[in-house]
């Protein structure tokens, strides 16, 4: 059995919700929502006669998408490009795959660099803990350490 919304909630859903309500629903600060609107991530909402913003279910879905995309490491610019494709009724999936491929390549490079630093530190630790280090101004293990290729 489907649960029906009370008439007031149905009317609210059709009319939209104000920014404070939307912020609470999606777990964002109202300033963040206004910022996303300002930079074009979120389409400008309808306004009441008194100027209050009214956001619909699409805005709520977009904000949830933005939050999830940020969690997986996408920048606001990358998210904006995906949303622009979506707004143009183009499938953003191929674009997303290209973004992910670039991010994976950069991450692989960082991991390689971190692995090299780790090896270097492990070698230095071995040298430094191998007993008296002899003469040196500061620490002979660092001063006389040869970087391993």
C-alpha positions in Angstrom: 0.0 0.0 0.0 1.4 3.4 -1.0 1.6 6.0 1.7 -0.1 9.2 0.7 1.3 12.5 1.7 -1.0 14.8 3.7 -2.6 17.5 1.4 -0.3 20.2 2.9 2.9 18.2 2.0 1.6 17.6 -1.5 1.0 21.3 -1.9 4.5 22.0 -0.5 6.1 19.6 -2.8 4.5 21.2 -5.9 5.2 24.7 -4.7 8.7 24.0 -3.6 10.5 24.5 -0.4 12.4 27.5 1.0 16.1 27.4 1.3 16.2 26.7 5.1 14.0 23.6 4.6 16.0 22.4 1.7 19.3 23.0 3.5 18.0 20.8 6.4 16.8 18.1 4.0 20.2 17.8 2.2 22.5 18.6 5.1 24.0 21.8 3.7 24.3 25.3 4.9 21.9 27.8 3.1 25.0 29.9 2.2 26.4 26.8 0.4 23.2 26.4 -1.6 23.3 30.1 -2.6 27.0 29.7 -3.6 26.2 26.7 -5.8 23.4 28.8 -7.4 25.9 31.7 -7.9 28.5 29.6 -9.6 25.9 27.9 -11.8 25.9 24.4 -10.3 22.3 24.9 -9.3 19.7 26.6 -11.6 18.1 29.7 -10.1 15.0 28.7 -8.3 11.5 30.2 -8.6 10.8 33.1 -6.3 7.8 34.0 -4.2 6.3 37.5 -4.6 8.2 38.5 -1.5 11.5 37.2 -3.0 12.0 33.9 -1.2 13.6 31.2 -3.1 11.5 28.1 -3.7 13.4 24.9 -4.6 11.8 21.9 -6.2 12.6 18.1 -6.1 15.1 18.5 -9.0 17.2 21.0 -7.0 17.1 18.6 -4.0 18.3 15.8 -6.3 21.1 18.0 -7.8 22.3 19.0 -4.3 22.4 15.3 -3.2 24.4 14.5 -6.4 26.8 17.4 -5.8 27.4 16.1 -2.2 28.1 12.6 -3.4 30.3 13.7 -6.2 32.4 15.8 -3.8 32.7 12.8 -1.6 34.3 10.7 -4.3 36.8 13.5 -5.1 35.2 15.5 -7.9 35.9 19.2 -8.0 33.1 21.7 -8.3 34.3 22.5 -11.9 34.0 18.8 -12.8 30.6 18.5 -11.2 29.5 21.6 -13.0 30.6 20.1 -16.4 28.6 16.9 -15.6 25.5 18.9 -14.6 25.8 21.1 -17.7 25.8 17.9 -19.9 22.8 16.6 -18.0 20.9 19.9 -18.4 21.6 19.7 -22.2 20.0 16.2 -22.2 23.4 14.7 -23.0 24.6 11.6 -21.2 27.4 12.7 -18.9 28.7 9.2 -18.3 31.4 9.2 -20.9 32.6 12.6 -19.6 32.6 11.1 -16.0 34.7 8.1 -17.2 37.3 10.5 -18.7 37.4 12.4 -15.4 37.8 9.2 -13.4 40.6 8.0 -15.7 42.5 11.2 -15.2 42.1 11.0 -11.4 43.1 7.4 -11.4 46.3 8.2 -13.4 47.2 11.0 -11.0 46.5 8.9 -8.0 48.7 6.1 -9.4 51.5 8.6 -9.9 51.1 9.8 -6.3 51.2 6.3 -5.0 54.4 5.6 -6.9 56.0 8.7 -5.5 54.9 7.9 -2.0 56.3 4.4 -2.4 59.7 5.9 -3.4 59.6 8.2 -0.4 58.8 5.3 1.9 61.6 3.2 0.6 64.0 6.1 1.1 62.8 6.7 4.6 63.1 3.0 5.4 66.7 2.9 4.1 67.5 6.1 6.1 66.0 4.6 9.2 68.1 1.4 8.8 71.3 3.5 8.4 70.4 5.7 11.4 69.6 2.8 13.8 72.6 0.8 12.9 74.7 1.9 15.9 77.0 4.9 16.4 76.9 7.2 13.5 80.4 8.5 13.8 81.3 12.1 13.2 78.8 14.5 11.7 77.6 18.0 12.2 74.0 17.1 12.7 73.2 13.5 12.0 75.7 11.4 10.1 72.9 9.1 8.7 71.3 12.1 6.8 74.6 13.8 5.9 76.1 10.7 4.4 73.0 9.1 3.1 73.0 8.3 -0.6 69.7 8.3 -2.3 68.9 4.9 -3.7 67.7 4.7 -7.2 
